[in-house]
Amino acid sequence: MDGPPYTTGKIHLGTAWNKILKDVILRYKSMRGYNVQDKPGWDMHGLPIEVKVEEILGFKSKKDIEEYGLKEFIAKCKEFALKNKDAMTQQFRSLGVWMDWEHPYMTLTNEYIDSAWWTFK
């Protein structure tokens, strides 16, 4: 499984290098007859996303989030993460990375969150 980058903006050199190395290994193993899983992943929740959205909204404290509305803030974070996932996917595709871009795992989906809870349980 792909160690997921945060969807906080455009890819950077380290993110590109990491993904390209994984792609090379997956292609090599696939050509050698191994059944590889080429499912990309995206880390789409947590502090890095929240901090970026707080910057965009001009928030200075957690009190600003409360005043804005928690539901609205969560929706804004989700919108931000999904928008960046799409942009980053295009960037990786432009680099020639072959993965199953149509079926990624995303840490903000209920399915992923439920599986994490199941693991801890």
MOPAC internal coordinates of N, CA, C and O (Angstrom, degrees):
PM7 1SCF
backbone

  N    0.0000 0     0.00 0     0.00 0    0    0    0
  C    1.4512 1     0.00 0     0.00 0    1    0    0
  C    1.5300 1   108.75 1     0.00 0    2    1    0
  O    1.2310 1   122.44 1   -31.09 1    3    2    1
  N    1.2709 1   112.94 1   148.91 1    3    2    1
  C    1.4524 1   121.07 1  -178.52 1    5    3    2
  C    1.5218 1   110.30 1   -77.17 1    6    5    3
  O    1.2310 1   120.48 1   -54.09 1    7    6    5
  N    1.3312 1   116.69 1   125.91 1    7    6    5
  C    1.4560 1   120.01 1   172.05 1    9    7    6
  C    1.5125 1   107.09 1   -68.58 1   10    9    7
  O    1.2310 1   119.87 1   -60.76 1   11   10    9
  N    1.3126 1   117.85 1   119.24 1   11   10    9
  C    1.4662 1   118.86 1  -166.66 1   13   11   10
  C    1.5179 1   114.93 1   -81.54 1   14   13   11
  O    1.2310 1   120.81 1   -44.56 1   15   14   13
  N    1.3329 1   116.06 1   135.44 1   15   14   13
  C    1.4616 1   118.62 1   171.59 1   17   15   14
  C    1.5342 1   109.52 1   -79.18 1   18   17   15
  O    1.2310 1   120.57 1   -27.18 1   19   18   17
  N    1.3195 1   116.52 1   152.82 1   19   18   17
  C    1.4629 1   120.54 1   172.66 1   21   19   18
  C    1.5196 1   108.75 1   -70.17 1   22   21   19
  O    1.2310 1   120.71 1   -37.05 1   23   22   21
  N    1.3098 1   116.25 1   142.95 1   23   22   21
  C    1.4640 1   121.13 1   177.99 1   25   23   22
  C    1.5277 1   109.22 1   -92.52 1   26   25   23
  O    1.2310 1   121.49 1  -115.74 1   27   26   25
  N    1.3306 1   114.76 1    64.26 1   27   26   25
  C    1.4689 1   120.23 1  -176.27 1   29   27   26
  C    1.5214 1   113.21 1  -102.27 1   30   29   27
  O    1.2310 1   119.88 1  -178.12 1   31   30   29
  N    1.3203 1   117.84 1     1.88 1   31   30   29
  C    1.4561 1   120.09 1  -179.73 1   33   31   30
  C    1.5108 1   110.75 1   158.68 1   34   33   31
  O    1.2310 1   120.78 1    24.66 1   35   34   33
  N    1.2972 1   116.12 1  -155.34 1   35   34   33
  C    1.4603 1   120.84 1   179.34 1   37   35   34
  C    1.5227 1   110.03 1   -70.74 1   38   37   35
  O    1.2310 1   121.21 1   -24.09 1   39   38   37
  N    1.3344 1   115.29 1   155.91 1   39   38   37
  C    1.4607 1   118.78 1   176.62 1   41   39   38
  C    1.5267 1   108.97 1   -68.36 1   42   41   39
  O    1.2310 1   121.01 1   -24.68 1   43   42   41
  N    1.3116 1   115.67 1   155.32 1   43   42   41
  C    1.4587 1   121.06 1   175.10 1   45   43   42
  C    1.5231 1   107.94 1  -119.93 1   46   45   43
  O    1.2310 1   120.23 1    -3.51 1   47   46   45
  N    1.3032 1   117.17 1   176.49 1   47   46   45
  C    1.4541 1   121.59 1  -174.34 1   49   47   46
  C    1.5342 1   112.33 1   -55.79 1   50   49   47
  O    1.2310 1   120.39 1   137.13 1   51   50   49
  N    1.3356 1   116.85 1   -42.87 1   51   50   49
  C    1.4650 1   120.08 1   179.95 1   53   51   50
  C    1.5153 1   112.55 1   -63.98 1   54   53   51
  O    1.2310 1   120.51 1   138.82 1   55   54   53
  N    1.3161 1   116.63 1   -41.18 1   55   54   53
  C    1.4651 1   121.20 1   178.82 1   57   55   54
  C    1.5216 1   110.28 1   -66.18 1   58   57   55
  O    1.2310 1   120.61 1   137.39 1   59   58   57
  N    1.3241 1   116.45 1   -42.61 1   59   58   57
  C    1.4686 1   120.62 1   178.91 1   61   59   58
  C    1.5293 1   110.44 1   -62.79 1   62   61   59
  O    1.2310 1   120.39 1   132.21 1   63   62   61
  N    1.3131 1   116.85 1   -47.79 1   63   62   61
  C    1.4668 1   122.20 1  -179.29 1   65   63   62
  C    1.5267 1   110.43 1   -59.19 1   66   65   63
  O    1.2310 1   120.36 1   134.13 1   67   66   65
  N    1.3147 1   116.92 1   -45.87 1   67   66   65
  C    1.4611 1   122.67 1   179.55 1   69   67   66
  C    1.5260 1   110.62 1   -58.00 1   70   69   67
  O    1.2310 1   120.32 1   131.13 1   71   70   69
  N    1.3283 1   116.99 1   -48.87 1   71   70   69
  C    1.4652 1   121.32 1  -177.37 1   73   71   70
  C    1.5249 1   111.33 1   -67.75 1   74   73   71
  O    1.2310 1   120.27 1   140.79 1   75   74   73
  N    1.3234 1   117.09 1   -39.21 1   75   74   73
  C    1.4619 1   120.69 1   179.91 1   77   75   74
  C    1.5324 1   110.83 1   -65.12 1   78   77   75
  O    1.2310 1   120.38 1   138.08 1   79   78   77
  N    1.3304 1   116.88 1   -41.92 1   79   78   77
  C    1.4737 1   119.78 1   177.37 1   81   79   78
  C    1.5212 1   111.48 1   -61.09 1   82   81   79
  O    1.2310 1   120.27 1   136.27 1   83   82   81
  N    1.3157 1   117.08 1   -43.73 1   83   82   81
  C    1.4707 1   120.73 1   178.11 1   85   83   82
  C    1.5261 1   110.17 1   -61.97 1   86   85   83
  O    1.2310 1   120.62 1   138.07 1   87   86   85
  N    1.3208 1   116.41 1   -41.93 1   87   86   85
  C    1.4580 1   121.29 1  -179.99 1   89   87   86
  C    1.5266 1   110.84 1   -61.89 1   90   89   87
  O    1.2310 1   120.20 1   136.71 1   91   90   89
  N    1.3209 1   117.22 1   -43.29 1   91   90   89
  C    1.4669 1   121.49 1   179.84 1   93   91   90
  C    1.5321 1   110.09 1   -61.01 1   94   93   91
  O    1.2310 1   120.43 1   135.30 1   95   94   93
  N    1.3154 1   116.79 1   -44.70 1   95   94   93
  C    1.4724 1   120.41 1  -179.34 1   97   95   94
  C    1.5270 1   110.71 1   -65.76 1   98   97   95
  O    1.2310 1   120.25 1   136.86 1   99   98   97
  N    1.3362 1   117.13 1   -43.14 1   99   98   97
  C    1.4672 1   120.02 1   179.00 1  101   99   98
  C    1.5254 1   111.35 1   -62.00 1  102  101   99
  O    1.2310 1   120.60 1   137.71 1  103  102  101
  N    1.3179 1   116.46 1   -42.29 1  103  102  101
  C    1.4651 1   119.73 1   179.58 1  105  103  102
  C    1.5216 1   111.04 1   -65.12 1  106  105  103
  O    1.2310 1   120.51 1   136.04 1  107  106  105
  N    1.3283 1   116.64 1   -43.96 1  107  106  105
  C    1.4626 1   121.22 1   179.78 1  109  107  106
  C    1.5345 1   110.27 1   -60.15 1  110  109  107
  O    1.2310 1   120.62 1   131.09 1  111  110  109
  N    1.3238 1   116.41 1   -48.91 1  111  110  109
  C    1.4669 1   120.61 1  -179.10 1  113  111  110
  C    1.5325 1   110.76 1   -63.09 1  114  113  111
  O    1.2310 1   120.87 1   139.06 1  115  114  113
  N    1.3159 1   115.94 1   -40.94 1  115  114  113
  C    1.4670 1   120.58 1   179.27 1  117  115  114
  C    1.5265 1   110.50 1   -61.61 1  118  117  115
  O    1.2310 1   120.37 1   136.04 1  119  118  117
  N    1.3391 1   116.90 1   -43.96 1  119  118  117
  C    1.4598 1   120.91 1   179.61 1  121  119  118
  C    1.5296 1   112.02 1   -67.75 1  122  121  119
  O    1.2310 1   120.63 1   158.67 1  123  122  121
  N    1.3206 1   116.39 1   -21.33 1  123  122  121
  C    1.4682 1   120.93 1   178.22 1  125  123  122
  C    1.5323 1   111.80 1   -88.39 1  126  125  123
  O    1.2310 1   120.58 1  -176.57 1  127  126  125
  N    1.3476 1   116.50 1     3.43 1  127  126  125
  C    1.4560 1   120.38 1   175.11 1  129  127  126
  C    1.5204 1   115.52 1    98.02 1  130  129  127
  O    1.2310 1   120.02 1  -179.30 1  131  130  129
  N    1.3050 1   117.57 1     0.70 1  131  130  129
  C    1.4670 1   120.50 1   178.24 1  133  131  130
  C    1.5213 1   110.14 1   -75.90 1  134  133  131
  O    1.2310 1   121.18 1   -32.80 1  135  134  133
  N    1.3078 1   115.34 1   147.20 1  135  134  133
  C    1.4593 1   121.19 1   174.74 1  137  135  134
  C    1.5296 1   107.05 1   -89.09 1  138  137  135
  O    1.2310 1   120.58 1   -79.37 1  139  138  137
  N    1.3153 1   116.50 1   100.63 1  139  138  137
  C    1.4617 1   120.80 1  -176.11 1  141  139  138
  C    1.5260 1   110.86 1   -99.02 1  142  141  139
  O    1.2310 1   121.54 1   -28.51 1  143  142  141
  N    1.3061 1   114.65 1   151.49 1  143  142  141
  C    1.4604 1   120.47 1   174.44 1  145  143  142
  C    1.5235 1   107.27 1  -105.66 1  146  145  143
  O    1.2310 1   121.14 1   -62.09 1  147  146  145
  N    1.3160 1   115.42 1   117.91 1  147  146  145
  C    1.4637 1   120.36 1  -175.49 1  149  147  146
  C    1.5323 1   111.37 1  -108.38 1  150  149  147
  O    1.2310 1   121.08 1  -133.91 1  151  150  149
  N    1.3091 1   115.54 1    46.09 1  151  150  149
  C    1.4642 1   122.02 1  -177.52 1  153  151  150
  C    1.5251 1   109.84 1   -87.21 1  154  153  151
  O    1.2310 1   120.29 1   -66.23 1  155  154  153
  N    1.3393 1   117.05 1   113.77 1  155  154  153
  C    1.4618 1   118.62 1   177.18 1  157  155  154
  C    1.5220 1   110.77 1   -74.10 1  158  157  155
  O    1.2310 1   120.89 1   -21.75 1  159  158  157
  N    1.3002 1   115.90 1   158.25 1  159  158  157
  C    1.4580 1   120.48 1   178.82 1  161  159  158
  C    1.5135 1   111.44 1  -130.21 1  162  161  159
  O    1.2310 1   121.18 1   -22.34 1  163  162  161
  N    1.3262 1   115.35 1   157.66 1  163  162  161
  C    1.4637 1   122.33 1   180.00 1  165  163  162
  C    1.5128 1   109.74 1  -137.17 1  166  165  163
  O    1.2310 1   120.43 1   -52.98 1  167  166  165
  N    1.3222 1   116.78 1   127.02 1  167  166  165
  C    1.4640 1   121.77 1   174.23 1  169  167  166
  C    1.5227 1   106.51 1   -90.38 1  170  169  167
  O    1.2310 1   121.00 1   -70.41 1  171  170  169
  N    1.3202 1   115.70 1   109.59 1  171  170  169
  C    1.4613 1   120.39 1  -166.96 1  173  171  170
  C    1.5205 1   114.45 1  -121.45 1  174  173  171
  O    1.2310 1   119.97 1  -164.43 1  175  174  173
  N    1.3147 1   117.65 1    15.57 1  175  174  173
  C    1.4613 1   118.74 1   176.48 1  177  175  174
  C    1.5205 1   108.94 1  -143.50 1  178  177  175
  O    1.2310 1   121.13 1    -9.42 1  179  178  177
  N    1.2920 1   115.45 1   170.58 1  179  178  177
  C    1.4498 1   119.28 1   178.39 1  181  179  178
  C    1.5082 1   112.42 1   105.44 1  182  181  179
  O    1.2310 1   122.02 1     4.43 1  183  182  181
  N    1.2930 1   113.74 1  -175.57 1  183  182  181
  C    1.4551 1   122.37 1  -172.71 1  185  183  182
  C    1.5340 1   115.13 1   -57.96 1  186  185  183
  O    1.2310 1   118.58 1   136.53 1  187  186  185
  N    1.3303 1   120.31 1   -43.47 1  187  186  185
  C    1.4726 1   118.35 1  -178.87 1  189  187  186
  C    1.5402 1   112.52 1   -57.63 1  190  189  187
  O    1.2310 1   120.31 1   139.14 1  191  190  189
  N    1.3162 1   117.02 1   -40.86 1  191  190  189
  C    1.4665 1   120.87 1   178.49 1  193  191  190
  C    1.5208 1   109.82 1   -67.53 1  194  193  191
  O    1.2310 1   120.60 1   133.24 1  195  194  193
  N    1.3317 1   116.45 1   -46.76 1  195  194  193
  C    1.4643 1   120.71 1  -178.43 1  197  195  194
  C    1.5273 1   111.67 1   -59.79 1  198  197  195
  O    1.2310 1   120.23 1   137.30 1  199  198  197
  N    1.3199 1   117.16 1   -42.70 1  199  198  197
  C    1.4607 1   121.17 1  -178.91 1  201  199  198
  C    1.5345 1   110.35 1   -61.99 1  202  201  199
  O    1.2310 1   120.47 1   136.42 1  203  202  201
  N    1.3286 1   116.71 1   -43.58 1  203  202  201
  C    1.4682 1   120.30 1   179.20 1  205  203  202
  C    1.5302 1   111.26 1   -62.55 1  206  205  203
  O    1.2310 1   120.50 1   137.09 1  207  206  205
  N    1.3324 1   116.65 1   -42.91 1  207  206  205
  C    1.4645 1   120.29 1  -179.67 1  209  207  206
  C    1.5299 1   110.29 1   -68.21 1  210  209  207
  O    1.2310 1   120.44 1   141.28 1  211  210  209
  N    1.3259 1   116.76 1   -38.72 1  211  210  209
  C    1.4740 1   119.65 1   175.80 1  213  211  210
  C    1.5274 1   110.50 1   -59.25 1  214  213  211
  O    1.2310 1   120.05 1   138.65 1  215  214  213
  N    1.3191 1   117.52 1   -41.35 1  215  214  213
  C    1.4723 1   121.52 1   177.84 1  217  215  214
  C    1.5257 1   110.87 1   -61.98 1  218  217  215
  O    1.2310 1   120.90 1   134.03 1  219  218  217
  N    1.3311 1   115.89 1   -45.97 1  219  218  217
  C    1.4653 1   120.88 1  -179.42 1  221  219  218
  C    1.5336 1   110.88 1   -60.54 1  222  221  219
  O    1.2310 1   121.05 1   138.34 1  223  222  221
  N    1.3300 1   115.60 1   -41.66 1  223  222  221
  C    1.4654 1   120.28 1  -178.49 1  225  223  222
  C    1.5282 1   112.73 1   -81.62 1  226  225  223
  O    1.2310 1   120.38 1   172.59 1  227  226  225
  N    1.3261 1   116.87 1    -7.41 1  227  226  225
  C    1.4561 1   120.98 1   178.65 1  229  227  226
  C    1.5166 1   114.22 1    75.69 1  230  229  227
  O    1.2310 1   120.61 1  -154.24 1  231  230  229
  N    1.3263 1   116.44 1    25.76 1  231  230  229
  C    1.4620 1   120.36 1  -179.20 1  233  231  230
  C    1.5242 1   110.82 1   -76.00 1  234  233  231
  O    1.2310 1   121.03 1   -37.76 1  235  234  233
  N    1.3056 1   115.63 1   142.24 1  235  234  233
  C    1.4709 1   121.95 1   179.43 1  237  235  234
  C    1.5229 1   112.28 1  -108.96 1  238  237  235
  O    1.2310 1   120.41 1   159.67 1  239  238  237
  N    1.3591 1   116.83 1   -20.33 1  239  238  237
  C    1.4653 1   119.81 1  -178.90 1  241  239  238
  C    1.5277 1   109.67 1  -149.77 1  242  241  239
  O    1.2310 1   121.37 1   -10.98 1  243  242  241
  N    1.3176 1   114.98 1   169.02 1  243  242  241
  C    1.4639 1   120.53 1   178.31 1  245  243  242
  C    1.5339 1   110.95 1   -65.72 1  246  245  243
  O    1.2310 1   120.81 1   156.25 1  247  246  245
  N    1.3010 1   116.06 1   -23.75 1  247  246  245
  C    1.4711 1   121.22 1   176.87 1  249  247  246
  C    1.5358 1   109.95 1   -60.91 1  250  249  247
  O    1.2310 1   120.52 1   144.63 1  251  250  249
  N    1.3239 1   116.62 1   -35.37 1  251  250  249
  C    1.4712 1   121.19 1   178.00 1  253  251  250
  C    1.5295 1   110.96 1   -60.16 1  254  253  251
  O    1.2310 1   120.51 1   142.42 1  255  254  253
  N    1.3385 1   116.63 1   -37.58 1  255  254  253
  C    1.4677 1   121.19 1   178.57 1  257  255  254
  C    1.5284 1   109.55 1   -64.46 1  258  257  255
  O    1.2310 1   120.38 1   135.51 1  259  258  257
  N    1.3289 1   116.87 1   -44.49 1  259  258  257
  C    1.4621 1   121.15 1   179.39 1  261  259  258
  C    1.5245 1   110.64 1   -60.03 1  262  261  259
  O    1.2310 1   120.62 1   137.27 1  263  262  261
  N    1.3180 1   116.43 1   -42.73 1  263  262  261
  C    1.4595 1   120.51 1  -179.75 1  265  263  262
  C    1.5367 1   111.28 1   -68.65 1  266  265  263
  O    1.2310 1   120.21 1   144.22 1  267  266  265
  N    1.3018 1   117.20 1   -35.78 1  267  266  265
  C    1.4688 1   122.90 1   178.83 1  269  267  266
  C    1.5263 1   110.35 1   -68.33 1  270  269  267
  O    1.2310 1   121.29 1   144.26 1  271  270  269
  N    1.3244 1   115.13 1   -35.74 1  271  270  269
  C    1.4632 1   121.87 1  -177.62 1  273  271  270
  C    1.5150 1   110.23 1   111.21 1  274  273  271
  O    1.2310 1   120.84 1   -56.33 1  275  274  273
  N    1.3173 1   116.00 1   123.67 1  275  274  273
  C    1.4631 1   120.89 1  -176.34 1  277  275  274
  C    1.5266 1   111.90 1   -61.32 1  278  277  275
  O    1.2310 1   120.06 1   135.01 1  279  278  277
  N    1.3337 1   117.49 1   -44.99 1  279  278  277
  C    1.4698 1   120.36 1   179.34 1  281  279  278
  C    1.5200 1   111.24 1   -60.47 1  282  281  279
  O    1.2310 1   120.74 1   136.81 1  283  282  281
  N    1.3218 1   116.18 1   -43.19 1  283  282  281
  C    1.4560 1   120.90 1  -179.71 1  285  283  282
  C    1.5233 1   111.13 1   -65.64 1  286  285  283
  O    1.2310 1   120.82 1   141.17 1  287  286  285
  N    1.3368 1   116.04 1   -38.83 1  287  286  285
  C    1.4634 1   120.23 1   179.15 1  289  287  286
  C    1.5205 1   110.69 1   -66.09 1  290  289  287
  O    1.2310 1   120.12 1   136.94 1  291  290  289
  N    1.3171 1   117.38 1   -43.06 1  291  290  289
  C    1.4678 1   121.58 1   178.32 1  293  291  290
  C    1.5269 1   109.93 1   -61.92 1  294  293  291
  O    1.2310 1   120.53 1   137.13 1  295  294  293
  N    1.3261 1   116.58 1   -42.87 1  295  294  293
  C    1.4701 1   120.45 1   178.69 1  297  295  294
  C    1.5232 1   110.54 1   -62.50 1  298  297  295
  O    1.2310 1   120.09 1   139.78 1  299  298  297
  N    1.3234 1   117.42 1   -40.22 1  299  298  297
  C    1.4636 1   122.04 1   179.02 1  301  299  298
  C    1.5366 1   110.24 1   -64.94 1  302  301  299
  O    1.2310 1   120.40 1   139.30 1  303  302  301
  N    1.3385 1   116.83 1   -40.70 1  303  302  301
  C    1.4690 1   120.79 1   177.87 1  305  303  302
  C    1.5291 1   110.47 1   -63.20 1  306  305  303
  O    1.2310 1   120.66 1   136.64 1  307  306  305
  N    1.3243 1   116.35 1   -43.36 1  307  306  305
  C    1.4624 1   120.68 1   179.77 1  309  307  306
  C    1.5319 1   110.37 1   -63.68 1  310  309  307
  O    1.2310 1   120.51 1   135.58 1  311  310  309
  N    1.3174 1   116.62 1   -44.42 1  311  310  309
  C    1.4687 1   121.41 1   178.20 1  313  311  310
  C    1.5278 1   110.66 1   -59.72 1  314  313  311
  O    1.2310 1   120.47 1   134.85 1  315  314  313
  N    1.3277 1   116.71 1   -45.15 1  315  314  313
  C    1.4600 1   122.79 1   179.20 1  317  315  314
  C    1.5316 1   110.52 1   -60.45 1  318  317  315
  O    1.2310 1   120.48 1   132.83 1  319  318  317
  N    1.3284 1   116.69 1   -47.17 1  319  318  317
  C    1.4632 1   121.63 1  -177.68 1  321  319  318
  C    1.5305 1   111.34 1   -64.61 1  322  321  319
  O    1.2310 1   120.19 1   136.72 1  323  322  321
  N    1.3140 1   117.25 1   -43.28 1  323  322  321
  C    1.4673 1   120.54 1  -179.31 1  325  323  322
  C    1.5272 1   111.47 1   -66.83 1  326  325  323
  O    1.2310 1   120.50 1   139.96 1  327  326  325
  N    1.3217 1   116.65 1   -40.04 1  327  326  325
  C    1.4671 1   121.00 1   178.51 1  329  327  326
  C    1.5304 1   110.36 1   -62.04 1  330  329  327
  O    1.2310 1   120.64 1   136.06 1  331  330  329
  N    1.3203 1   116.38 1   -43.94 1  331  330  329
  C    1.4685 1   120.20 1   179.93 1  333  331  330
  C    1.5167 1   111.97 1   -70.77 1  334  333  331
  O    1.2310 1   119.77 1   146.64 1  335  334  333
  N    1.3216 1   118.05 1   -33.36 1  335  334  333
  C    1.4706 1   120.81 1   176.15 1  337  335  334
  C    1.5207 1   109.85 1   -59.79 1  338  337  335
  O    1.2310 1   120.64 1   135.52 1  339  338  337
  N    1.3248 1   116.38 1   -44.48 1  339  338  337
  C    1.4634 1   120.14 1   179.62 1  341  339  338
  C    1.5318 1   111.04 1   -63.51 1  342  341  339
  O    1.2310 1   120.56 1   136.28 1  343  342  341
  N    1.3245 1   116.54 1   -43.72 1  343  342  341
  C    1.4703 1   120.26 1   179.62 1  345  343  342
  C    1.5289 1   111.19 1   -64.89 1  346  345  343
  O    1.2310 1   120.49 1   136.75 1  347  346  345
  N    1.3239 1   116.67 1   -43.25 1  347  346  345
  C    1.4627 1   120.39 1  -179.26 1  349  347  346
  C    1.5257 1   111.30 1   -67.61 1  350  349  347
  O    1.2310 1   120.50 1   143.93 1  351  350  349
  N    1.3252 1   116.65 1   -36.07 1  351  350  349
  C    1.4637 1   120.57 1   176.71 1  353  351  350
  C    1.5231 1   109.65 1   -59.12 1  354  353  351
  O    1.2310 1   120.39 1   133.92 1  355  354  353
  N    1.3154 1   116.86 1   -46.08 1  355  354  353
  C    1.4652 1   120.80 1   178.34 1  357  355  354
  C    1.5261 1   111.57 1   -61.66 1  358  357  355
  O    1.2310 1   120.41 1   140.54 1  359  358  357
  N    1.3318 1   116.82 1   -39.46 1  359  358  357
  C    1.4653 1   120.02 1   178.60 1  361  359  358
  C    1.5269 1   111.13 1   -64.05 1  362  361  359
  O    1.2310 1   120.34 1   135.82 1  363  362  361
  N    1.3413 1   116.95 1   -44.18 1  363  362  361
  C    1.4659 1   120.02 1   178.79 1  365  363  362
  C    1.5257 1   111.01 1   -65.09 1  366  365  363
  O    1.2310 1   120.55 1   139.86 1  367  366  365
  N    1.3251 1   116.55 1   -40.14 1  367  366  365
  C    1.4642 1   119.71 1   177.21 1  369  367  366
  C    1.5302 1   110.76 1   -61.66 1  370  369  367
  O    1.2310 1   120.76 1   141.04 1  371  370  369
  N    1.3294 1   116.15 1   -38.96 1  371  370  369
  C    1.4637 1   120.62 1   178.73 1  373  371  370
  C    1.5232 1   111.58 1   -63.73 1  374  373  371
  O    1.2310 1   120.53 1   151.48 1  375  374  373
  N    1.3249 1   116.60 1   -28.52 1  375  374  373
  C    1.4689 1   121.05 1   176.99 1  377  375  374
  C    1.5296 1   111.57 1   -79.66 1  378  377  375
  O    1.2310 1   120.37 1   174.31 1  379  378  377
  N    1.3324 1   116.89 1    -5.69 1  379  378  377
  C    1.4584 1   120.69 1   178.59 1  381  379  378
  C    1.5207 1   114.41 1    89.52 1  382  381  379
  O    1.2310 1   119.98 1  -167.06 1  383  382  381
  N    1.3224 1   117.64 1    12.94 1  383  382  381
  C    1.4688 1   120.76 1   179.92 1  385  383  382
  C    1.5281 1   108.95 1   -72.39 1  386  385  383
  O    1.2310 1   120.96 1   -54.26 1  387  386  385
  N    1.3400 1   115.77 1   125.74 1  387  386  385
  C    1.4616 1   121.61 1   179.29 1  389  387  386
  C    1.5100 1   108.67 1  -102.39 1  390  389  387
  O    1.2310 1   120.78 1   -73.02 1  391  390  389
  N    1.2850 1   116.11 1   106.98 1  391  390  389
  C    1.4621 1   121.31 1   173.71 1  393  391  390
  C    1.5192 1   107.06 1  -138.95 1  394  393  391
  O    1.2310 1   120.58 1    -7.43 1  395  394  393
  N    1.3106 1   116.50 1   172.57 1  395  394  393
  C    1.4648 1   121.64 1   179.34 1  397  395  394
  C    1.5311 1   108.66 1   -81.04 1  398  397  395
  O    1.2310 1   120.97 1  -106.96 1  399  398  397
  N    1.3217 1   115.75 1    73.04 1  399  398  397
  C    1.4624 1   121.86 1  -173.97 1  401  399  398
  C    1.5312 1   112.66 1   -63.65 1  402  401  399
  O    1.2310 1   120.16 1   159.75 1  403  402  401
  N    1.3186 1   117.29 1   -20.25 1  403  402  401
  C    1.4731 1   120.44 1  -179.10 1  405  403  402
  C    1.5229 1   112.18 1   -79.00 1  406  405  403
  O    1.2310 1   119.79 1   164.33 1  407  406  405
  N    1.3201 1   118.01 1   -15.67 1  407  406  405
  C    1.4690 1   121.84 1  -175.66 1  409  407  406
  C    1.5288 1   112.24 1  -134.57 1  410  409  407
  O    1.2310 1   119.63 1  -122.81 1  411  410  409
  N    1.3149 1   118.31 1    57.19 1  411  410  409
  C    1.4664 1   119.61 1  -179.93 1  413  411  410
  C    1.5270 1   111.41 1   -77.05 1  414  413  411
  O    1.2310 1   120.96 1   -17.36 1  415  414  413
  N    1.3201 1   115.78 1   162.64 1  415  414  413
  C    1.4617 1   117.15 1   167.26 1  417  415  414
  C    1.5216 1   106.82 1   -97.39 1  418  417  415
  O    1.2310 1   121.66 1   -38.59 1  419  418  417
  N    1.3187 1   114.44 1   141.41 1  419  418  417
  C    1.4613 1   121.41 1  -177.15 1  421  419  418
  C    1.5208 1   107.98 1  -130.80 1  422  421  419
  O    1.2310 1   120.74 1   -51.35 1  423  422  421
  N    1.3085 1   116.19 1   128.65 1  423  422  421
  C    1.4647 1   119.70 1  -173.13 1  425  423  422
  C    1.5235 1   113.78 1   -71.16 1  426  425  423
  O    1.2310 1   119.78 1   176.01 1  427  426  425
  N    1.3282 1   118.02 1    -3.99 1  427  426  425
  C    1.4622 1   118.62 1   177.75 1  429  427  426
  C    1.5260 1   113.39 1   -96.14 1  430  429  427
  O    1.2310 1   119.91 1   177.30 1  431  430  429
  N    1.3397 1   117.77 1    -2.70 1  431  430  429
  C    1.4596 1   119.24 1   179.60 1  433  431  430
  C    1.5279 1   110.82 1   -78.99 1  434  433  431
  O    1.2310 1   120.95 1   -29.99 1  435  434  433
  N    1.3151 1   115.80 1   150.01 1  435  434  433
  C    1.4637 1   120.36 1   178.03 1  437  435  434
  C    1.5259 1   111.02 1   -60.22 1  438  437  435
  O    1.2310 1   120.23 1   142.18 1  439  438  437
  N    1.3206 1   117.17 1   -37.82 1  439  438  437
  C    1.4658 1   121.55 1   179.27 1  441  439  438
  C    1.5293 1   110.98 1   -58.90 1  442  441  439
  O    1.2310 1   120.64 1   134.19 1  443  442  441
  N    1.3222 1   116.37 1   -45.81 1  443  442  441
  C    1.4599 1   120.46 1  -179.93 1  445  443  442
  C    1.5279 1   110.55 1   -66.47 1  446  445  443
  O    1.2310 1   120.35 1   133.50 1  447  446  445
  N    1.3167 1   116.94 1   -46.50 1  447  446  445
  C    1.4632 1   121.29 1  -178.78 1  449  447  446
  C    1.5283 1   110.40 1   -61.46 1  450  449  447
  O    1.2310 1   120.24 1   137.00 1  451  450  449
  N    1.3336 1   117.15 1   -43.00 1  451  450  449
  C    1.4670 1   120.52 1   178.09 1  453  451  450
  C    1.5185 1   111.74 1   -62.23 1  454  453  451
  O    1.2310 1   120.08 1   141.25 1  455  454  453
  N    1.3344 1   117.46 1   -38.75 1  455  454  453
  C    1.4672 1   120.37 1   179.77 1  457  455  454
  C    1.5259 1   110.44 1   -68.05 1  458  457  455
  O    1.2310 1   120.39 1   144.60 1  459  458  457
  N    1.3299 1   116.86 1   -35.40 1  459  458  457
  C    1.4805 1   119.78 1   176.67 1  461  459  458
  C    1.5163 1   110.32 1   -64.55 1  462  461  459
  O    1.2310 1   120.37 1   135.22 1  463  462  461
  N    1.3411 1   116.90 1   -44.78 1  463  462  461
  C    1.4669 1   120.01 1   177.70 1  465  463  462
  C    1.5249 1   111.31 1   -62.76 1  466  465  463
  O    1.2310 1   120.59 1   140.57 1  467  466  465
  N    1.3438 1   116.47 1   -39.43 1  467  466  465
  C    1.4680 1   121.00 1   179.58 1  469  467  466
  C    1.5392 1   109.35 1   -61.56 1  470  469  467
  O    1.2310 1   120.39 1   138.44 1  471  470  469
  N    1.3240 1   116.86 1   -41.56 1  471  470  469
  C    1.4593 1   121.82 1  -179.90 1  473  471  470
  C    1.5171 1   110.58 1   -62.04 1  474  473  471
  O    1.2310 1   120.43 1   133.19 1  475  474  473
  N    1.3356 1   116.78 1   -46.81 1  475  474  473
  C    1.4574 1   119.88 1   179.80 1  477  475  474
  C    1.5251 1   112.09 1   -65.35 1  478  477  475
  O    1.2310 1   120.74 1   143.15 1  479  478  477
  N    1.3187 1   116.20 1   -36.85 1  479  478  477
  C    1.4663 1   121.39 1   179.87 1  481  479  478
  C    1.5168 1   109.88 1   -63.47 1  482  481  479
  O    1.2310 1   120.10 1   180.00 1  483  482  481

